[in-house]
Structures are given as C-alpha cells and as structure tokens.
Amino acid sequence: MNQLNTIQLEGNLVKDPQRKETPKGTPVCTFSVASNRYYRQDEENKQEVSFFDVETWSDTAETCAKVLKKGRGVRILGRLKQDRWEDADGKNQYRIKIVADRVEFQTQFNKNGKGKDGESDIAAEGDGQPATAEVF
C-alpha cells in the first residue's frame, strides 16, 4: 500500500527550464522554483525564500519546456522523490526533488496589467493527459 506523499507548491522559476530525453526517447523537463514565505518576528516583517528542483515527464515535460520561462509563476502538484548515490569519495549523497503530476502556469501580465498577447493560463497534466485551460 502506498503511503501519502503529496505536495502543492507555488513560486516562480529561477531560470529557464531544461528539456532532455531518456535513452528510450521519453521527454523530461527540469526547472527550479523559488517560493517565498513571509512572517513577522519581533515587530519586523521577514521573508524566507526556499528553492525547489522540479521534474516533469512526457506530455507535461513537453508543455513545460514550451511555455515556461525564468520568472514565470507556477503552481505545482506532485510528490517528493529522494535520489541517493555514492560520490567519488564513497560518501552517500541525497537530494530531494519534486516530481510534478500537474503544473499550472500563471498568466504573464504587461505593464497595463493585461495578459500578454497569445498567452493564457494553462495547466499541464501527466499520465498522457492533454493540457487544459486553468485560471489562477
């Protein structure tokens, strides 16, 4: 039985995504997201920024590679995955990343507060699902 492993995250891309393919030709798209947390401490407003690596596959990867650019806002729905390996010195290394099942893209606005021409809010879903319209 699978145990609960679900994450929802909102943030902005730190840099443009990278698209690759597995040896069998399956598209994989990776990108990093910065997510801000604001809080108050000792009568002072504070900000904490966390950075997360995200991985998408198949149709979702194709859509993300075409639509996403540095700075664009996204909402990620997915799961956490821990990669483990041994480095050249024989030390165990670990990295946790998000494997996204769904990525929602925030509309880009121009200086007048209107959506840029040709862009709309869309979402990309995994498991072979086509991209669908989604507002956020």
DAHU-V979673 format. One record per residue. RES is the residue in one small letter. SS is DSSP state (hx for helix, st for strand, lp for the rest). PHI is phi in whole degrees, 0 to 359 (999 if undefined). NEAR is the number of other ideal C-beta (glycine too) atoms within 12 Angstrom. Layout:
# DAHU-V979673
RES:SS:PHI:NEAR
RES:SS:PHI:NEAR
This chain:
# DAHU-V979673
m:lp:999:3
n:lp:288:6
q:lp:264:7
l:lp:295:8
n:lp:211:14
t:lp:227:17
i:st:222:25
q:st:232:22
l:st:217:31
e:st:239:25
g:st:180:31
n:st:235:29
l:st:295:34
v:lp:280:25
k:lp:207:19
d:lp:299:19
p:lp:290:35
q:st:243:23
r:st:254:25
k:st:224:19
e:st:227:16
t:lp:287:14
p:lp:304:7
k:lp:271:9
g:lp:94:11
t:lp:283:20
p:st:292:26
v:st:226:29
c:st:237:36
t:st:238:30
f:st:201:39
s:st:246:29
v:st:238:39
a:st:260:26
s:st:237:26
n:st:264:18
r:st:234:16
y:st:250:12
y:st:206:11
r:st:244:11
q:st:219:11
d:lp:51:7
e:lp:64:6
e:st:235:9
n:st:283:12
k:st:236:13
q:st:230:14
e:st:236:14
v:st:250:16
s:st:241:19
f:st:245:21
f:st:229:31
d:st:273:31
v:st:236:45
e:st:231:37
t:st:235:44
w:st:231:34
s:hx:55:30
d:hx:298:28
t:hx:298:44
a:hx:298:36
e:hx:299:28
t:hx:293:32
c:hx:299:40
a:hx:297:27
k:hx:280:23
v:hx:263:33
l:lp:281:40
k:lp:217:22
k:lp:309:18
g:lp:91:20
r:lp:290:32
g:st:280:27
v:st:221:46
r:st:240:30
i:st:250:42
l:st:238:26
g:st:186:32
r:st:220:24
l:st:271:25
k:st:224:21
q:st:255:16
d:st:269:16
r:st:229:13
w:st:203:13
e:st:252:11
d:lp:280:11
a:lp:298:7
d:lp:272:8
g:lp:83:8
k:lp:271:10
n:st:287:12
q:st:241:14
y:st:222:14
r:st:211:17
i:st:253:20
k:st:227:27
i:st:257:36
v:st:260:31
a:st:275:44
d:st:269:32
r:st:215:35
v:st:231:49
e:st:255:35
f:st:257:39
q:lp:279:30
t:lp:298:24
q:lp:274:26
f:st:251:16
n:lp:272:12
k:lp:297:7
n:lp:272:8
g:lp:80:9
k:lp:252:11
g:st:300:17
k:lp:295:17
d:lp:304:11
g:lp:81:10
e:lp:250:19
s:lp:216:20
d:lp:288:25
i:st:221:31
a:st:230:31
a:st:246:41
e:st:239:29
g:lp:281:31
d:lp:61:15
g:lp:76:15
q:lp:285:18
p:lp:288:16
a:lp:295:27
t:st:233:19
a:st:292:15
e:lp:207:22
v:lp:256:14
f:lp:203:20
